[in-house]
Amino acid sequence: MFVCIDSVCESVISWIRPTLCASHFFPPLCSGEPWSLCQSVRMRSVCVSGFCVCISVLLHFAISQPPTESDIYTECTDGYQWDPQTQHCKDINECETIQDACKGEMKCFNHYGGYLCLPRSASVIPASESPNQIHPDLESPVSEPYNPCQAGYEPQGDSCVDVNECERDTHDCQPSQECINTDGGFTCQCPDGYRKVGSECIDIDECRYRYCQHRCVNVPGSFSCQCEAGFQIASNNRSCIDVDECDMGAPCQQRCYNTYGTFLCRCEQGYELGPDGFTCNDIDECSYSSYLCQYQCINEPGKFTCVCPEGYQLLGTRLCQDINECETGTHRCTDGQTCVNIHGGYQCVDTNRCKDPYMQVSDSRCVCPVTKPACRDLPFSIVHRYMSITSERSVPSDIFQIQATSIYPGAYNTFRIRSGDDNGDFYIRQINNVSAMLVLARAVTGPKEYVLDLEMVSVNPLISYQSSSALRLSIYVGEHAF
């Protein structure tokens, strides 16, 4: 086989000497139109991309020779097989005998002694060979009937009709292209998503045109839009709309708030958001402060509760208030006793607390008659009183006021603690001639009980008269500071 390149004939068949090409076919072979390039040397020409490819029709020394009676050869060169009927070597049509001889976009063209894999756009131009140039032992090429019509048409009766190259599969469209018949020809159309460059279909990168709101993924012949996390593709397959993760089962343990492109987890009061951003952990409010409750703080899931000791009830949510068992009737005092309410409880005292030589004159007052010798150095009267104070009270603190009930003209009154204050926890501050204040001098802690005899001494120097009366004060110190 010979190829004409820049008016130079080059042999591409390895077993033909280059000198044969140079001496026999140059320069006359590569001059004139492609139709006449090879006719003087009994060649067939193939036009491929502007090159005239010449295929030898008859090589006297390599193709076939008539056998003689004395010398008969039945072995043929590659690409031929022995035909016992004609007693000649016959060309093998590899395009028919070899399955998928050419791969991809290549088309198989058979020629003597071999075959060519050429682009589908290549066409074979048969040479107009004169009868005296054809070897008598080779079959003459079949001549096509005369077509008086223009290219792309064929005669039908007295008129010319269009040839549908697409139906006859005589087009040169690529397998990926669609053949569309036209008057006198055909066009090769690329499928959607492709554009034609030369004879090939090239994928269109739609992502260059920013069709997608977020991300664009180009695929052969098309594209797809993708959205960022927290969004989903809209009905137009291009825009992205927010996803309400809260309605789609967001992993929030308590509260979920949808935001643009994401969501937030929040917790109920009394809880705090965990490190993972989803779970809610209970807040131990009691560990933050010791002043949340007046007595004791109890932590509970999502909240805390204040409790009070026995004898108290909750006032509001945090304070403790003493229960007056004497008023509520929850005490256990007998008929001969009097209920005295104190901080955190109550005391049952005898109704008659007068001891000899005193005599009871009322529920809380005892007198010692002057007619009894034993009353000479004792206060004339004793009045019983009861009170309760809290522990750890700030000092000094005024806790009880003493007031004279009888006033005599010209008398001078003085007040003192007669008994019960062995540790000096109290003192008397006299206000005027008829009243004085009992003061707590030291902080005390309960539960504890004091019984103080507070005495008022009256002296009248004009008549040389002196008398005294006492107030027996029972002080109950509660266990708590409230």
C-alpha positions in Angstrom: 0.0 0.0 0.0 1.2 3.5 -0.8 0.3 6.9 0.6 0.8 10.2 -1.1 2.1 12.8 1.3 3.0 16.2 -0.1 3.2 14.8 -3.6 5.6 12.1 -2.5 4.6 8.4 -2.7 5.4 6.5 0.4 5.1 2.7 0.8 3.3 1.5 3.9 3.4 -2.2 3.1 6.5 -3.6 4.8 7.1 -6.3 2.2 7.2 -3.8 -0.8 10.6 -2.2 -1.1 10.6 1.6 -0.8 12.6 1.7 -4.0 9.8 0.2 -5.9 7.6 3.0 -4.8 10.1 5.6 -5.6 11.2 4.2 -9.0 7.8 3.2 -10.4 5.3 5.6 -8.9 7.1 8.9 -8.4 6.4 11.4 -9.6 3.5 10.4 -11.9 1.6 8.6 -9.2 1.1 11.7 -6.9 -0.1 14.2 -9.5 -3.5 15.1 -10.7 -6.9 14.4 -9.0 -7.3 11.6 -6.4 -9.3 9.6 -9.0 -6.2 9.3 -11.3 -3.5 8.9 -8.6 -3.4 5.1 -8.7 -5.0 4.1 -12.0 -1.7 3.9 -13.9 -0.4 1.3 -11.4 -3.6 -0.7 -11.0 -4.3 0.6 -7.5 -7.5 1.5 -5.6 -7.5 4.8 -3.8 -8.9 5.6 -0.3 -9.3 9.2 0.8 -8.6 9.6 4.5 -8.5 13.1 6.0 -7.2 14.7 2.8 -4.7 11.9 2.0 -5.0 9.6 -0.9 -4.3 6.0 0.3 -3.5 3.7 -2.6 -4.3 0.1 -2.3 -2.7 -2.3 -4.8 -5.1 -4.2 -6.9 -2.6 -6.4 -8.5 0.9 -7.1 -7.4 2.2 -9.5 -10.1 4.8 -11.0 -8.0 3.1 -11.3 -4.6 -0.6 -11.8 -5.3 -1.3 -14.5 -7.7 0.4 -16.3 -10.6 -1.2 -18.9 -12.9 0.2 -22.3 -12.1 2.0 -24.3 -14.7 1.7 -28.0 -15.2 5.1 -28.6 -13.8 4.9 -26.2 -10.9 1.7 -25.8 -8.9 1.7 -23.8 -5.6 -1.2 -24.1 -3.2 0.3 -21.9 -0.4 -0.7 -18.2 -0.5 0.7 -15.2 1.3 -0.9 -13.7 4.4 -4.4 -12.3 3.6 -5.1 -14.9 0.9 -6.4 -18.4 0.7 -6.2 -21.0 -2.0 -9.3 -21.4 -4.2 -9.2 -25.0 -5.7 -11.9 -24.1 -8.3 -10.0 -21.2 -9.8 -6.6 -22.7 -8.9 -5.7 -19.2 -7.7 -5.1 -17.4 -4.4 -8.2 -15.6 -3.3 -8.4 -12.5 -1.0 -9.8 -13.1 2.4 -12.5 -10.5 3.5 -11.3 -10.0 7.1 -14.2 -7.5 7.7 -16.6 -10.5 7.4 -14.5 -13.3 8.9 -13.1 -11.4 12.0 -15.7 -10.3 14.5 -15.3 -6.7 15.6 -12.2 -6.3 13.5 -12.2 -2.6 14.2 -12.9 -1.2 17.6 -14.5 2.0 18.8 -15.3 4.6 16.1 -13.3 2.9 13.4 -14.8 1.2 10.3 -13.4 -1.8 8.6 -12.4 -1.6 4.9 -11.3 -4.8 3.2 -8.5 -4.7 0.6 -6.4 -7.3 -1.1 -4.2 -9.1 1.3 -5.5 -7.3 4.5 -7.9 -4.7 5.8 -7.9 -1.2 7.1 -9.4 0.3 10.2 -10.3 3.9 9.2 -12.6 6.5 10.6 -16.2 6.3 9.7 -15.8 9.5 7.8 -13.4 7.8 5.3 -14.7 6.8 1.9 -13.3 4.4 -0.7 -12.9 5.9 -4.2 -12.7 3.0 -6.8 -10.2 3.7 -9.6 -11.5 3.8 -13.2 -9.4 1.1 -14.5 -9.3 0.3 -18.2 -9.9 -3.3 -19.2 -6.4 -3.9 -20.5 -5.1 -2.9 -17.1 -7.0 -5.6 -15.2 -5.3 -8.9 -14.7 -7.3 -11.5 -16.5 -7.2 -13.8 -13.5 -8.8 -11.3 -11.1 -12.4 -10.5 -11.0 -13.3 -7.1 -12.5 -14.8 -4.6 -10.1 -18.5 -4.2 -10.3 -19.4 -0.9 -11.9 -22.2 1.0 -10.3 -25.2 1.9 -12.5 -25.3 5.4 -13.9 -27.1 7.9 -11.7 -28.4 10.9 -13.5 -29.6 12.6 -10.3 -27.7 14.9 -8.0 -25.8 13.6 -5.1 -28.1 12.5 -2.3 -30.9 11.6 -4.8 -31.7 8.5 -6.8 -33.8 8.0 -9.9 -37.4 6.8 -9.5 -39.2 6.6 -12.7 -38.8 9.9 -14.5 -38.0 11.9 -11.3 -35.3 11.9 -8.6 -36.1 11.2 -5.0 -34.2 11.8 -1.9 -32.0 9.0 -0.5 -32.6 8.4 3.2 -29.1 7.8 4.3 -30.2 7.3 7.9 -32.4 4.3 7.1 -29.9 2.8 4.7 -27.1 3.3 7.2 -24.9 4.9 4.6 -24.3 7.9 6.8 -21.0 8.5 8.7 -22.5 9.7 12.0 -20.8 8.6 15.1 -22.6 6.0 17.2 -23.3 8.6 19.8 -24.9 10.9 17.2 -28.4 10.9 15.8 -28.7 10.8 12.0 -31.3 13.2 10.7 -32.2 12.9 7.0 -32.4 16.1 4.9 -33.1 16.8 1.3 -30.1 15.6 -0.7 -28.1 14.6 2.4 -28.2 14.2 6.1 -27.0 15.8 9.3 -25.4 14.3 12.4 -27.0 15.8 15.6 -25.6 15.4 19.0 -27.9 14.4 21.9 -28.9 16.9 24.5 -26.1 18.0 26.7 -23.5 17.7 24.0 -22.2 20.1 21.4 -20.6 19.2 18.0 -16.9 20.0 17.5 -15.9 18.9 14.1 -17.3 15.4 13.7 -17.3 14.7 17.4 -19.8 15.3 20.2 -18.3 17.0 23.2 -20.1 17.1 26.6 -21.3 20.6 27.6 -20.1 21.6 31.1 -23.4 23.2 32.3 -21.8 24.0 35.6 -19.9 26.9 34.0 -23.2 28.7 33.6 -24.1 28.6 37.3 -27.4 26.9 36.9 -27.3 25.6 40.5 -27.8 27.7 43.7 -25.2 25.7 45.7 -23.2 22.9 44.1 -23.2 21.7 40.5 -22.0 18.2 39.4 -21.4 17.8 35.7 -22.1 14.4 34.2 -21.9 13.2 30.6 -24.7 14.9 28.7 -26.2 16.5 31.7 -25.7 17.9 35.2 -27.1 17.7 38.6 -27.5 20.2 41.4 -26.7 19.4 45.0 -27.4 21.3 48.2 -25.4 22.0 51.3 -26.2 20.3 54.6 -29.4 21.6 56.0 -31.0 22.2 52.6 -32.8 20.1 50.0 -33.3 20.5 46.3 -36.4 22.4 45.2 -39.0 21.3 42.6 -37.1 23.1 39.9 -34.1 20.9 40.6 -31.8 23.9 40.8 -32.7 26.0 43.9 -32.1 24.9 47.5 -34.7 25.3 50.2 -34.2 25.1 53.9 -34.9 21.7 55.6 -36.9 21.9 58.9 -34.8 19.4 60.8 -37.2 19.8 63.8 -40.0 18.3 61.8 -37.8 15.6 60.5 -36.7 14.1 63.8 -33.8 16.3 64.9 -31.9 14.6 67.8 -32.8 17.4 70.3 -33.7 15.9 73.6 -36.1 18.7 74.6 -36.6 21.8 72.5 -35.7 22.2 68.8 -35.5 25.6 66.9 -35.2 25.5 63.2 -32.8 28.1 61.6 -31.7 28.8 58.1 -29.7 25.8 57.0 -29.4 24.2 60.4 -31.2 23.9 63.8 -30.5 24.6 67.5 -31.3 22.5 70.5 -32.4 24.2 73.7 -33.3 22.9 77.2 -36.1 23.5 79.6 -35.6 25.6 82.7 -33.5 23.7 85.2 -31.4 21.9 82.5 -28.3 22.9 80.5 -27.2 21.8 77.1 -24.6 19.0 77.0 -21.3 19.1 75.1 -22.9 17.2 72.2 -25.3 20.0 71.6 -28.3 17.7 71.7 -28.8 16.3 75.2 -30.0 18.2 78.3 -28.4 17.6 81.7 -30.0 18.5 85.0 -28.7 21.6 86.8 -28.0 21.0 90.5 -29.1 24.3 91.7 -28.4 23.4 95.3 -24.7 23.2 94.6 -24.5 26.7 93.4 -25.6 28.5 96.6 -26.4 27.7 100.2 -28.8 30.6 100.3 -31.4 29.2 98.0 -33.4 27.7 100.8 -33.7 28.9 104.4 -33.3 25.3 105.7 -32.5 22.6 103.2 -32.3 22.4 99.4 -33.4 19.2 97.6 -32.3 18.9 93.9 -34.9 17.3 91.5 -34.8 16.8 87.8 -35.1 20.2 86.2 -35.8 22.0 89.5 -35.1 22.2 93.2 -37.3 22.1 96.3 -36.9 23.7 99.7 -37.9 21.7 102.8 -38.3 22.8 106.4 -37.5 21.0 109.6 -40.2 19.5 111.9 -42.4 22.1 113.5 -42.1 24.4 110.5 -44.0 24.9 107.2 -42.8 26.3 103.9 -43.6 30.0 103.5 -43.6 30.7 99.7 -40.9 28.5 98.0 -37.9 29.1 100.2 -38.7 30.4 103.7 -39.7 28.4 106.7 -42.4 29.5 109.1 -43.0 28.1 112.6 -46.2 26.1 113.1 -48.2 27.3 116.0 -49.4 24.0 117.3 -51.3 25.7 120.1 -53.5 27.5 117.6 -53.9 24.6 115.2 -54.7 22.2 118.0 -52.0 19.7 117.1 -50.5 19.8 120.6 -50.9 17.1 123.3 -51.3 19.3 126.4 -53.7 18.1 129.1 -56.6 20.1 130.6 -54.4 21.1 133.6 -51.7 22.4 131.3 -51.2 25.4 129.1 -49.8 25.2 125.6 -46.9 27.5 124.9 -45.8 27.8 121.3 -42.1 28.0 120.7 -39.8 28.0 117.6 -40.2 24.6 116.0 -42.5 23.1 118.6 -44.5 23.8 121.8 -44.3 23.4 125.6 -47.0 22.2 128.0 -46.8 24.1 131.3 -48.9 23.6 134.4 -51.7 26.0 134.8 -50.8 26.5 138.5 -47.1 27.2 138.8 -47.3 28.8 142.2 -45.2 27.1 144.8 -45.4 27.5 148.6 -45.4 30.0 150.2 -47.0 31.6 147.1 -50.6 31.4 146.3 -52.2 31.6 142.9 -54.5 34.6 142.4 -54.8 34.3 138.6 -53.7 32.1 135.7 -50.2 33.6 135.7 -49.8 35.5 139.0 -48.7 34.3 142.4 -48.5 36.3 145.6 -46.8 35.7 148.9 -48.9 37.1 151.8 -47.0 39.3 154.3 -48.7 37.4 157.1 -46.4 34.4 156.3 -43.0 34.7 157.9 -41.4 33.0 154.8 -42.5 35.8 152.6 -40.5 38.4 154.4 -37.4 38.3 152.1 -39.3 37.2 148.9 -40.9 39.3 146.2 -44.5 40.1 147.0 -45.7 38.8 143.6 -44.5 36.7 140.8 -45.9 36.9 137.3 -45.2 34.1 134.8 -44.3 34.9 131.2 -43.0 32.8 128.3 -41.1 33.7 125.1 -39.1 32.0 122.4 -36.0 33.2 120.5 -34.0 31.8 117.5 -30.5 30.5 117.7 -27.5 32.5 116.6 -29.4 35.8 117.1 -27.3 38.9 116.6 -26.2 40.6 119.8 -26.7 42.8 121.7 -30.4 42.3 121.1 -33.4 43.7 123.0 -35.7 40.8 123.7 -38.1 41.7 126.5 -39.4 44.9 128.0 -40.4 45.1 131.7 -43.1 47.6 132.7 -44.3 48.5 136.2 -48.0 48.1 136.7 -48.3 50.0 140.0 -46.8 53.4 140.5 -46.6 55.0 144.0 -45.8 58.7 144.4 -42.3 59.3 145.7 -41.2 55.8 145.0 -38.0 54.9 143.1 -37.9 51.8 141.0 -34.8 49.7 140.1 -34.6 46.6 137.9 -32.3 43.6 138.1 -31.9 39.9 137.2 -32.6 38.1 140.5 -31.7 34.6 139.3 -31.3 32.3 136.2 -28.5 34.0 134.5 -25.5 32.1 135.8 -23.4 32.5 132.6 -24.1 36.2 132.2 -25.9 35.8 128.8 -28.3 38.7 129.6 -28.4 42.1 131.3 -30.9 44.7 132.2 -30.9 48.2 130.7 -33.2 50.5 132.6 -35.1 52.9 130.5 -36.8 55.1 133.1 -38.4 54.8 136.6 -41.1 52.5 135.5 -39.6 50.4 132.7 -36.5 48.5 131.7 -35.2 46.3 128.8 -33.9 42.7 128.9 -30.9 42.5 126.5 -29.3 39.3 125.1 -25.6 39.9 125.6 -24.2 36.7 124.0 -25.3 34.7 121.0 -26.9 31.5 122.1 -27.6 28.2 120.3 -30.6 26.0 121.0 -32.4 24.0 121.8 -32.1 25.6 125.2 -34.3 27.0 128.0 -33.7 29.8 130.4 -35.8 30.7 133.5 -35.0 34.3 134.6 -36.5 36.0 137.6 -36.6 39.7 136.7 -37.1 41.8 139.9 -38.3 45.4 140.3 -37.5 46.9 143.7 -39.5 49.9 144.8 -38.1 52.3 147.5 -40.0 55.2 149.1 -37.5 57.1 151.4 -40.2 59.4 152.7 -42.1 56.7 154.4 -39.2 54.2 154.7 -41.1 51.7 152.5 -39.5 49.0 150.3 -41.1 46.3 148.3 -40.4 44.1 145.3 -42.2 42.1 142.6 -40.8 39.6 140.1 -41.5 38.5 136.6 -40.5 34.9 136.0 -39.6 34.7 132.3 -39.1 31.4 130.6 -37.0 31.8 127.5 -36.9 28.9 124.9 -34.1 29.1 122.4 -35.0 27.3 119.2 -32.7 24.9 117.3 -32.6 26.9 114.1 -31.9 30.5 113.2 -35.4 31.0 112.0 
